[in-house]
Amino acid sequence: KQIFSSLCLFPFLKVMRREHARSSVGPMRNGAAGFQRVKRGWVWNQFFVLEEYMGSDPQYVGKLHTDLDQGDSAVKYTLSGEGAGSIFTIDQTTGDIHALRSLDREEKPYYTLRAQAVDINTNRPLEPESEFVIKVQDINDNEPKFLEGPYTASVPEMSPVGTYVTQVTATDADDPTYGNSARVVYSILHGQPYFSVDPKTGVIKTALPNMDREVKEQYQVLIQAKDMGGQLGGLAGTTTVNISLSDVNDNPPRFSKSFFHLRIPESSAVGSAVGKIKAHDLDIGKNAEVEYTIVPGDGGAMFDITTNEHNQEGIIVLKRPLDYESKKAYTFKVDASNVHLDPRFQSFGAFKDTATVKINVLDVDEPPVFNKPSYVMDVYEDTPAGTIIGAVTAQDLDASSSPVRYSIDWKSDMDSYFDIDPVEGTISTNELLDRESISQHNISVVATNPVLTSRVAVTVHVLDINEFPPELASPYETFVCEHSKVGQRLIICVDFIFLPTLEEKYQQFVLISLFKLDRVLSCKVEFLDSLFPFLK
């Protein structure tokens, strides 16, 4: 007798394929009676269970059945595998399968189980164990999500339409192979007309030309990703894209005014900063770096200009000393230009600006200035008191009409040998001078304007006069022949003289003729083994 049996599915189940197994009963080894089977394979229909089921009763999944089951409760159905007993249960008599709880496809998309039909009395298998799958059927229960949001991006200002900015990506946990639950479409909710987004790829591009960073730098774009192909009823997620316009050098520097007026004292030190000007650039970073140059002209020789790298100010530096009395003002032009130029914008015109700078030199009260660095005067030692021996001259450069008064520093002439006219600056003697006591006087003359003073050194040489007769070096006795000629030199006398050019006292040797002194204007004088002409 041959028995044909099969496990059948009720019409609730989607039938994919069915294959029957064939078996026969025959003698077994050792004379035991039993089933002798022809090898058969089972391919089960796929079971589906709806995810997120919220009903009060267990969700019906499907039915297992064998045609060996005559309805007399002689066949028992068993279930094993993933979730058997805890998630899925089977009625041992009817073969009905139920899901005991709600399932989430995104947590586990399918379950693999094994079915078995056995004799309820002997518990012997009536069919070979067969494996089948229960698939959790997707519903659209997940909205698209931007896992990397919010986004930050930048694009150069003045970019043409269609310039790439960034790309956003949303993922949908629903089944991409079933329906449109995971088919995402992108759109802009906020951010038009400045930007656009590709509905399929999520690529964001510029939608307006020549967006200017100096007008508006930051943009916030709200992007939506909607499943179900964007159709009504689809779920949606959003993200924010913060877009900034990066700077390009599209603005030249500009002075806030065309004329700068500076005032500096004439006493300003060479190399010091005497003023500053600034050209403002609407760009930022290296595009706002400014270089200043002085246009050749009135100020180029006196001033230089450098750039403060921190605030881009032009620092005017003094190159040479100022003199209010010789030049009271300087006027020159300064150019401000960008260091880094963008050739795309050179057609806009010259990327520089020019301003005029006027510098007024302020007078500083200066001390009188003597017309010589020092003075030397000569006076004979027998000069009467009150004799003018010379004069000094000083001038107040700040005001030629300002009077200068003169005086002698008492510390340099404590014995008051000299006097000075306070107005004229003439120096005179107060008493007779003695070269043999003091041969040189060093005095300091002070010139004073109403506030300041200056000093000059005056050296007075006291010149010698022949006020001492010659002296014999020692008692001397000599002889002369009775027929000696007039003019014959007989004896040497000694005198001490002072030569202003040598500023020392020397011994003078005078040759004496017969019975009288040699009175000639020229005589031989020997100084330290040297001979000099000397006039008495």
C-alpha positions as CSV (number, residue, x, y, z in Angstrom):
1,K,0.0,0.0,0.0
2,Q,1.3,3.4,-0.9
3,I,0.6,6.5,1.1
4,F,0.7,9.9,-0.4
5,S,0.9,12.8,1.9
6,S,1.7,16.5,1.9
7,L,1.8,19.4,4.2
8,C,-0.6,22.0,2.9
9,L,-1.0,25.7,3.5
10,F,-4.3,27.4,3.9
11,P,-5.3,30.1,1.3
12,F,-4.1,32.8,3.8
13,L,-0.5,32.0,2.9
14,K,1.3,33.1,-0.2
15,V,2.2,30.0,-2.1
16,M,5.6,30.0,-3.7
17,R,6.3,26.4,-4.6
18,R,5.1,23.0,-3.5
19,E,6.8,19.7,-3.8
20,H,5.3,16.4,-2.6
21,A,7.0,13.7,-0.8
22,R,6.2,10.1,-1.6
23,S,6.5,7.2,0.9
24,S,5.6,3.5,1.0
25,V,5.2,0.9,3.8
26,G,7.2,-2.2,3.6
27,P,9.1,-4.7,5.6
28,M,11.9,-3.3,7.7
29,R,15.2,-4.9,8.6
30,N,15.0,-7.6,11.2
31,G,11.5,-8.3,10.1
32,A,10.1,-5.3,11.7
33,A,7.2,-3.6,10.0
34,G,7.4,0.1,9.3
35,F,7.5,2.9,6.8
36,Q,9.7,2.4,3.8
37,R,10.1,5.9,2.3
38,V,11.1,7.0,-1.1
39,K,13.5,10.0,-0.6
40,R,11.6,13.2,-1.1
41,G,12.4,16.9,-0.5
42,W,10.1,19.6,0.9
43,V,10.2,23.2,-0.2
44,W,7.9,25.2,2.0
45,N,5.8,28.1,1.1
46,Q,7.0,31.3,2.7
47,F,5.0,32.5,5.7
48,F,4.4,36.2,6.3
49,V,3.6,37.9,9.5
50,L,2.7,41.6,9.7
51,E,5.0,43.6,11.8
52,E,3.8,45.9,14.6
53,Y,0.6,43.9,15.0
54,M,-1.5,45.6,17.7
55,G,-4.5,43.2,17.9
56,S,-5.8,41.8,21.2
57,D,-5.6,38.1,20.0
58,P,-2.4,36.3,18.8
59,Q,-1.8,37.0,15.1
60,Y,-2.6,34.1,12.8
61,V,0.4,33.2,10.7
62,G,-0.7,30.1,8.7
63,K,-1.5,26.3,8.9
64,L,0.5,23.1,8.6
65,H,-1.4,20.0,7.3
66,T,-0.7,16.6,6.1
67,D,-3.2,14.5,4.2
68,L,-2.3,11.7,6.6
69,D,-4.4,13.6,9.0
70,Q,-7.9,12.2,8.8
71,G,-9.3,14.5,11.4
72,D,-9.2,11.8,14.0
73,S,-6.6,13.5,16.1
74,A,-4.1,10.8,15.3
75,V,-1.5,13.3,14.0
76,K,0.5,15.7,16.2
77,Y,2.2,18.7,14.8
78,T,5.4,20.1,16.4
79,L,7.5,23.3,15.8
80,S,11.1,24.0,16.6
81,G,13.7,26.6,15.7
82,E,13.9,30.4,16.1
83,G,11.2,31.7,18.4
84,A,9.4,28.4,18.6
85,G,7.3,28.4,21.8
86,S,8.2,31.9,22.8
87,I,7.2,33.9,19.7
88,F,5.5,31.3,17.6
89,T,3.2,28.6,18.7
90,I,1.4,25.7,16.8
91,D,-1.8,23.9,17.6
92,Q,-0.6,20.3,17.9
93,T,-3.9,19.0,16.6
94,T,-4.9,21.5,13.9
95,G,-1.4,22.8,12.8
96,D,-2.4,26.4,13.1
97,I,0.5,28.8,13.7
98,H,0.2,32.0,15.7
99,A,2.5,34.8,16.7
100,L,2.3,35.5,20.4
101,R,3.6,39.1,20.3
102,S,4.2,42.0,18.1
103,L,7.3,41.8,15.8
104,D,9.6,44.4,14.4
105,R,11.1,43.8,11.0
106,E,13.9,46.3,11.7
107,E,14.8,44.2,14.8
108,K,14.7,40.8,13.0
109,P,13.4,40.5,9.5
110,Y,12.7,36.7,9.4
111,Y,12.7,33.5,11.5
112,T,13.8,30.1,10.4
113,L,11.8,27.2,11.9
114,R,11.3,23.4,11.5
115,A,8.0,21.5,11.2
116,Q,7.3,17.9,12.1
117,A,4.2,15.6,11.8
118,V,4.3,12.6,14.2
119,D,2.0,9.8,15.2
120,I,0.3,11.0,18.4
121,N,0.3,7.5,19.8
122,T,3.8,6.2,19.0
123,N,5.4,9.7,18.5
124,R,7.0,8.3,15.3
125,P,7.5,10.8,12.5
126,L,5.0,10.6,9.8
127,E,7.0,13.0,7.6
128,P,10.6,14.0,7.5
129,E,11.3,17.3,9.5
130,S,11.2,20.2,7.1
131,E,12.6,23.8,7.4
132,F,10.6,26.9,6.5
133,V,10.8,30.7,7.0
134,I,8.4,33.1,8.5
135,K,9.2,36.6,7.1
136,V,8.1,39.7,9.0
137,Q,6.3,41.8,6.4
138,D,7.4,45.4,6.4
139,I,5.1,48.4,7.0
140,N,6.2,52.0,6.7
141,D,6.9,52.6,10.4
142,N,10.3,54.3,10.2
143,E,11.0,57.9,9.0
144,P,14.2,58.7,7.2
145,K,17.0,59.8,9.4
146,F,20.0,62.0,8.8
147,L,22.7,60.2,10.8
148,E,25.4,62.9,10.3
149,G,23.3,66.0,10.8
150,P,23.3,68.9,11.4
151,Y,25.7,69.7,8.6
152,T,28.2,72.5,8.2
153,A,29.5,73.6,4.8
154,S,31.0,76.5,3.0
155,V,31.1,77.8,-0.5
156,P,33.1,80.8,-1.9
157,E,31.1,84.0,-2.3
158,M,30.4,85.2,-5.8
159,S,30.1,81.6,-7.0
160,P,28.1,80.9,-10.2
161,V,24.8,79.0,-10.1
162,G,25.2,75.3,-9.7
163,T,28.3,75.4,-7.6
164,Y,28.6,72.3,-5.4
165,V,28.2,73.0,-1.6
166,T,27.7,69.6,0.1
167,Q,25.7,66.4,0.1
168,V,23.3,65.2,2.7
169,T,22.2,61.5,3.2
170,A,19.2,60.1,5.0
171,T,18.7,56.4,5.7
172,D,15.4,54.6,6.2
173,A,15.2,51.5,8.3
174,D,12.3,50.0,6.4
175,D,12.6,47.3,3.8
176,P,14.1,48.8,0.6
177,T,13.0,45.7,-1.4
178,Y,9.3,46.0,-0.5
179,G,7.2,48.9,-1.8
180,N,8.3,52.5,-1.4
181,S,8.7,52.5,2.3
182,A,12.4,53.2,2.1
183,R,12.5,55.3,-1.2
184,V,13.6,58.7,0.0
185,V,13.1,62.0,-1.8
186,Y,15.0,65.2,-0.7
187,S,13.5,68.7,-0.7
188,I,14.3,72.2,0.8
189,L,11.9,73.4,3.4
190,H,13.8,76.6,4.1
191,G,16.7,78.2,2.3
192,Q,15.4,79.1,-1.1
193,P,16.1,80.8,-3.4
194,Y,19.7,80.7,-2.4
195,F,20.3,77.0,-2.6
196,S,18.8,73.9,-4.3
197,V,18.9,70.1,-3.5
198,D,18.9,67.2,-5.9
199,P,15.7,65.1,-4.9
200,K,17.5,61.8,-5.5
201,T,21.1,62.4,-4.4
202,G,20.8,65.0,-1.7
203,V,23.5,67.2,-3.4
204,I,23.1,70.9,-2.4
205,K,24.2,73.5,-4.9
206,T,24.0,77.3,-5.2
207,A,20.8,78.6,-6.8
208,L,21.6,82.3,-7.0
209,P,24.7,83.9,-8.6
210,N,27.1,86.4,-7.0
211,M,26.0,85.9,-3.4
212,D,28.1,88.5,-1.5
213,R,29.6,87.6,1.9
214,E,29.9,91.2,2.8
215,V,26.0,91.4,2.5
216,K,25.2,88.1,4.2
217,E,27.6,85.5,5.3
218,Q,25.6,82.8,7.1
219,Y,22.7,80.8,5.7
220,Q,20.6,78.1,7.4
221,V,19.0,75.6,5.1
222,L,16.4,73.1,6.3
223,I,16.4,69.8,4.3
224,Q,13.6,67.3,4.3
225,A,13.9,63.6,3.4
226,K,10.5,61.9,2.8
227,D,9.9,58.2,2.1
228,M,7.2,56.6,0.0
229,G,8.8,58.5,-2.9
230,G,7.7,61.8,-1.4
231,Q,4.0,60.9,-1.8
232,L,1.3,61.8,0.6
233,G,1.3,59.7,3.7
234,G,5.1,59.2,3.6
235,L,7.1,59.7,6.7
236,A,9.7,62.5,6.8
237,G,12.8,63.5,8.7
238,T,14.7,66.9,8.6
239,T,18.2,68.2,9.1
240,T,19.8,71.6,9.2
241,V,22.7,72.6,7.0
242,N,24.6,75.7,8.1
243,I,26.3,77.2,5.1
244,S,28.8,80.0,5.2
245,L,30.1,82.0,2.3
246,S,33.9,82.0,2.4
247,D,35.7,85.2,1.5
248,V,37.3,86.1,-1.8
249,N,39.2,89.3,-2.5
250,D,36.4,91.2,-4.2
251,N,36.8,94.5,-2.3
252,P,39.7,97.0,-2.4
253,P,40.8,98.9,0.7
254,R,39.1,102.2,1.2
255,F,40.2,105.2,3.4
256,S,37.5,106.5,5.7
257,K,38.4,110.0,4.6
258,S,40.5,111.5,1.9
259,F,42.5,113.9,4.1
260,F,44.5,113.1,7.3
261,H,45.9,116.0,9.4
262,L,48.7,115.1,11.9
263,R,50.6,117.3,14.3
264,I,54.0,116.2,15.7
265,P,56.7,117.9,17.8
266,E,60.0,118.8,16.1
267,S,61.7,116.9,18.9
268,S,60.3,113.5,17.7
269,A,63.0,110.9,17.6
270,V,64.2,109.4,14.3
271,G,62.6,106.0,13.8
272,S,59.7,106.7,16.1
273,A,56.0,106.4,15.0
274,V,54.6,109.8,14.6
275,G,51.1,109.0,13.4
276,K,48.8,106.4,11.9
277,I,46.2,106.2,9.2
278,K,43.9,103.3,8.2
279,A,42.3,102.0,5.0
280,H,39.4,99.6,5.7
281,D,38.8,96.4,3.7
282,L,35.5,94.6,3.8
283,D,37.2,91.3,3.1
284,I,38.8,89.2,5.8
285,G,42.0,87.3,6.4
286,K,44.7,87.6,3.9
287,N,42.3,89.2,1.5
288,A,42.1,92.2,3.8
289,E,45.9,92.7,4.1
290,V,46.9,96.2,3.1
291,E,50.2,97.6,1.9
292,Y,50.8,101.4,2.3
293,T,53.2,103.4,0.2
294,I,54.1,107.1,0.2
295,V,53.8,108.6,-3.2
296,P,57.1,110.3,-4.2
297,G,56.9,114.0,-3.3
298,D,57.1,116.2,-0.3
299,G,57.3,113.6,2.4
300,G,59.2,110.7,0.9
301,A,62.6,111.9,2.2
302,M,61.4,112.6,5.7
303,F,58.8,109.9,6.4
304,D,58.2,106.2,5.8
305,I,55.1,104.1,6.3
306,T,54.7,100.5,7.5
307,T,51.7,98.2,8.1
308,N,50.7,97.0,11.5
309,E,50.0,93.3,10.8
310,H,47.5,93.0,13.6
311,N,45.1,95.7,12.7
312,Q,46.3,96.7,9.2
313,E,46.9,100.3,10.2
314,G,49.5,102.4,8.4
315,I,52.2,103.6,10.8
316,I,54.0,106.7,9.7
317,V,57.7,106.7,10.9
318,L,60.1,109.6,11.0
319,K,63.2,109.0,8.9
320,R,65.1,112.3,9.5
321,P,65.2,114.9,12.3
322,L,62.6,117.7,12.1
323,D,63.4,121.4,12.4
324,Y,60.5,123.7,12.9
325,E,62.6,126.7,12.1
326,S,63.5,125.3,8.6
327,K,60.2,123.6,7.6
328,K,56.9,123.8,9.4
329,A,54.7,121.4,7.4
330,Y,54.8,118.5,5.0
331,T,52.0,117.3,2.7
332,F,52.1,114.0,0.8
333,K,49.9,111.3,-0.6
334,V,49.6,107.7,0.6
335,D,48.4,104.7,-1.5
336,A,46.7,101.7,0.2
337,S,46.5,98.5,-1.9
338,N,45.8,94.8,-1.3
339,V,48.7,92.4,-1.0
340,H,46.9,89.4,-2.5
341,L,44.9,90.2,-5.6
342,D,42.3,88.0,-7.3
343,P,42.6,88.3,-11.1
344,R,38.8,87.6,-11.4
345,F,38.0,91.0,-10.0
346,Q,40.6,93.2,-11.6
347,S,38.1,94.3,-14.1
348,F,36.3,96.1,-11.3
349,G,39.1,98.7,-11.3
350,A,42.3,99.5,-9.4
351,F,42.3,97.7,-6.1
352,K,43.8,100.7,-4.2
353,D,42.8,104.0,-2.6
354,T,44.7,107.2,-2.1
355,A,44.6,109.7,0.7
356,T,46.4,113.0,1.4
357,V,48.4,113.4,4.7
358,K,49.4,116.8,6.0
359,I,51.9,116.9,8.9
360,N,52.4,120.1,10.9
361,V,55.6,120.3,12.8
362,L,55.1,121.8,16.3
363,D,57.7,124.1,17.7
364,V,59.6,122.9,20.8
365,D,61.3,125.5,22.9
366,E,65.0,125.0,22.4
367,P,68.0,126.5,24.3
368,P,70.1,129.2,22.7
369,V,72.7,128.0,20.3
370,F,76.3,129.5,20.3
371,N,77.8,130.3,17.0
372,K,81.0,128.3,17.9
373,P,81.4,125.1,19.8
374,S,84.2,126.8,22.0
375,Y,86.1,130.0,22.2
376,V,89.8,130.8,22.7
377,M,91.0,134.3,23.7
378,D,94.5,135.8,24.4
379,V,95.3,138.6,26.8
380,Y,98.7,140.1,27.9
381,E,99.4,139.9,31.5
382,D,99.8,143.6,31.9
383,T,96.4,144.4,30.3
384,P,94.4,146.9,32.5
385,A,91.3,145.8,34.3
386,G,88.1,146.4,32.4
387,T,89.7,145.6,29.0
388,I,87.5,143.7,26.6
389,I,89.3,140.5,25.5
390,G,86.6,139.0,23.3
391,A,82.9,138.1,22.9
392,V,80.6,135.2,22.6
393,T,77.4,135.0,20.6
394,A,74.3,132.8,21.0
395,Q,70.9,132.9,19.2
396,D,67.4,131.6,20.2
397,L,66.3,129.7,17.1
398,D,62.7,129.5,18.2
399,A,62.3,133.3,18.1
400,S,65.0,135.5,16.7
401,S,63.6,138.4,18.6
402,S,63.8,136.6,21.9
403,P,66.6,138.2,24.0
404,V,69.5,136.0,25.2
405,R,71.3,136.9,28.3
406,Y,74.9,135.9,29.2
407,S,76.6,135.1,32.4
408,I,79.8,133.4,33.6
409,D,79.4,130.3,35.7
410,W,80.9,131.3,39.0
411,K,82.2,127.8,39.7
412,S,84.6,128.3,36.7
413,D,85.8,131.8,37.8
414,M,85.6,131.7,41.5
415,D,88.1,134.6,41.9
416,S,86.2,136.8,39.4
417,Y,89.0,137.4,37.1
418,F,86.6,138.1,34.3
419,D,83.2,139.8,33.7
420,I,80.7,139.5,30.8
421,D,78.2,141.9,29.4
422,P,74.8,140.2,30.0
423,V,73.4,141.6,26.7
424,E,76.3,141.9,24.3
425,G,78.3,138.8,25.5
426,T,81.6,140.7,25.6
427,I,84.1,139.4,28.1
428,S,86.5,141.8,30.0
429,T,89.1,141.5,32.7
430,N,88.2,142.4,36.3
431,E,91.9,142.8,37.4
432,L,95.5,142.5,36.2
433,L,96.4,139.0,35.3
434,D,99.7,137.4,36.1
435,R,101.0,134.8,33.7
436,E,103.6,133.6,36.2
437,S,100.7,132.7,38.6
438,I,98.0,131.4,36.2
439,S,98.9,131.1,32.6
440,Q,95.5,129.9,31.4
441,H,91.9,130.4,32.6
442,N,89.1,128.0,31.6
443,I,85.7,129.6,32.2
444,S,82.1,128.5,31.3
445,V,79.8,131.0,29.7
446,V,76.0,130.5,30.1
447,A,73.4,131.7,27.6
448,T,69.8,131.9,28.8
449,N,66.6,132.5,27.1
450,P,63.5,133.0,29.2
451,V,63.3,129.2,30.0
452,L,66.3,127.2,28.8
453,T,70.1,127.6,29.0
454,S,73.1,126.4,27.1
455,R,76.9,126.6,27.9
456,V,80.1,127.1,26.0
457,A,83.7,126.7,27.1
458,V,86.0,129.8,26.9
459,T,89.8,129.4,27.2
460,V,91.8,132.6,28.0
461,H,95.6,132.4,27.5
462,V,97.6,135.0,29.5
463,L,100.5,136.2,27.3
464,D,103.9,137.0,28.7
465,I,105.5,140.4,28.7
466,N,109.3,141.0,29.4
467,E,109.1,142.2,32.9
468,F,112.2,140.5,34.4
469,P,115.9,141.6,33.6
470,P,118.4,138.9,32.7
471,E,120.3,137.2,35.5
472,L,123.7,135.6,35.6
473,A,123.5,132.0,36.2
474,S,126.4,132.3,38.7
475,P,129.1,134.8,39.7
476,Y,131.2,134.9,36.6
477,E,134.7,136.4,35.9
478,T,136.2,136.6,32.4
479,F,139.0,138.2,30.7
480,V,139.3,140.2,27.5
481,C,142.3,141.0,25.4
482,E,143.1,144.7,25.1
483,H,142.8,144.6,21.4
484,S,139.5,142.7,21.2
485,K,137.0,143.8,18.6
486,V,133.6,145.4,19.5
487,G,130.9,142.7,19.4
488,Q,133.0,139.9,20.6
489,R,130.8,137.6,22.8
490,L,132.1,137.4,26.2
491,I,129.4,135.9,28.6
492,I,126.0,134.2,28.6
493,C,123.2,135.7,30.7
494,V,120.0,133.8,31.6
495,D,116.4,135.0,31.4
496,F,113.1,133.2,31.8
497,I,110.5,133.9,29.1
498,F,107.0,132.5,28.3
499,L,106.1,131.5,24.7
500,P,102.2,131.4,24.2
501,T,102.6,128.8,21.5
502,L,104.5,126.4,23.8
503,E,102.6,127.4,27.0
504,E,105.7,126.7,29.1
505,K,108.6,128.6,30.8
506,Y,111.9,128.2,29.0
507,Q,115.5,129.4,29.8
508,Q,116.7,132.0,27.4
509,F,120.4,132.2,26.6
510,V,121.6,135.7,25.7
511,L,125.1,136.2,24.4
512,I,126.7,139.4,25.8
513,S,129.1,141.4,23.7
514,L,132.2,143.2,25.0
515,F,131.2,145.6,27.9
516,K,127.6,145.8,26.7
517,L,124.5,143.7,26.1
518,D,123.8,142.6,22.7
519,R,120.8,144.8,21.7
520,V,120.2,143.5,18.3
521,L,116.6,142.6,17.5
522,S,117.5,139.2,16.5
523,C,119.5,136.9,18.7
524,K,120.1,133.2,19.0
525,V,117.9,131.5,21.6
526,E,118.5,127.8,22.5
527,F,115.6,125.8,23.9
528,L,116.5,122.4,25.1
529,D,119.3,121.9,22.6
530,S,117.4,123.7,19.8
531,L,117.9,127.2,18.4
532,F,114.9,129.6,17.7
533,P,114.8,133.2,16.5
534,F,113.2,135.4,19.2
535,L,112.1,139.1,19.0
536,K,112.3,141.2,22.1
